């Protein structure tokens, strides 16, 4: 399996709120970040949680976000960042 996004790509996290076991944190949904690392393919944990095989495997990415863009009223440094690992099925290109 090849990863759809390369290191340095700007990506948007899907703004979806499905019920059940979801591995993408609420606070990054609908936000934009940058791929800093491709961690490899892993079986889908959202399917594994319900006893399914989790196949096909999905690429897992490490995404860097500016913390101030995640939290309204954030009072920390403008240079603060937050890193979250997110599966490819939650991501789309945010390139202009």
C-alpha positions in Angstrom: 0.0 0.0 0.0 1.3 3.4 -0.9 0.6 6.5 1.1 -1.5 9.2 -0.6 0.2 12.1 1.1 3.9 13.0 1.3 5.8 14.5 4.1 5.2 18.3 4.0 1.7 18.0 2.5 -1.0 20.2 3.9 -4.0 18.0 4.9 -7.5 18.6 6.2 -9.1 16.3 8.8 -12.6 15.2 7.9 -15.2 17.0 10.0 -17.3 13.9 10.7 -18.9 12.8 14.0 -19.9 9.2 13.6 -21.1 7.2 16.6 -19.0 4.4 18.0 -15.3 3.7 18.3 -13.4 6.6 16.5 -9.7 7.1 16.7 -9.6 10.7 15.4 -9.7 13.2 18.3 -12.7 15.5 18.2 -10.5 18.7 18.6 -8.7 18.1 15.2 -11.8 17.3 13.1 -12.3 20.0 10.4 -8.8 21.4 11.1 -5.7 21.7 8.8 -2.2 20.4 9.5 1.0 19.3 7.9 2.3 15.7 7.4 5.5 15.3 9.3 5.9 11.5 9.2 4.4 8.5 7.5 4.2 5.8 10.1 3.3 2.9 7.8 0.2 0.8 7.1 -1.9 -0.6 9.9 -5.2 -2.4 10.1 -8.1 0.0 10.7 -8.6 0.2 14.4 -12.2 1.5 13.9 -13.0 -1.9 12.3 -10.9 -3.9 14.7 -12.9 -2.5 17.6 -16.0 -4.3 16.3 -14.3 -7.7 15.6 -13.8 -7.1 11.9 -10.4 -7.8 10.2 -9.4 -4.2 9.8 -8.3 -4.9 6.3 -7.3 -3.3 4.0 -4.5 -1.7 6.0 -4.5 2.1 6.1 -1.5 4.5 6.1 -1.1 6.2 9.4 0.4 9.8 9.4 1.8 12.0 12.0 0.2 15.5 11.6 1.4 18.7 13.0 -1.1 21.4 13.9 -0.7 25.0 15.2 -2.1 24.7 18.7 -3.7 28.2 18.5 -5.8 27.0 15.5 -7.2 24.1 17.5 -8.4 25.9 20.6 -10.4 29.1 20.7 -8.8 31.6 23.1 -5.5 29.8 23.3 -3.1 32.0 25.3 0.1 30.1 24.9 3.0 30.9 22.5 2.0 31.4 18.8 4.7 28.9 18.0 3.1 26.1 20.0 2.2 22.9 18.1 0.3 19.8 18.6 1.1 16.4 17.0 -1.6 13.8 16.3 -1.4 10.4 14.5 -4.3 10.1 12.0 -5.3 7.4 9.6 -5.6 8.3 5.9 -9.3 7.7 5.7 -9.8 10.8 7.8 -7.6 13.0 5.6 -8.0 15.0 2.4 -5.6 17.4 0.6 -5.7 21.0 1.8 -3.4 22.2 -0.9 -4.6 25.3 -2.8 
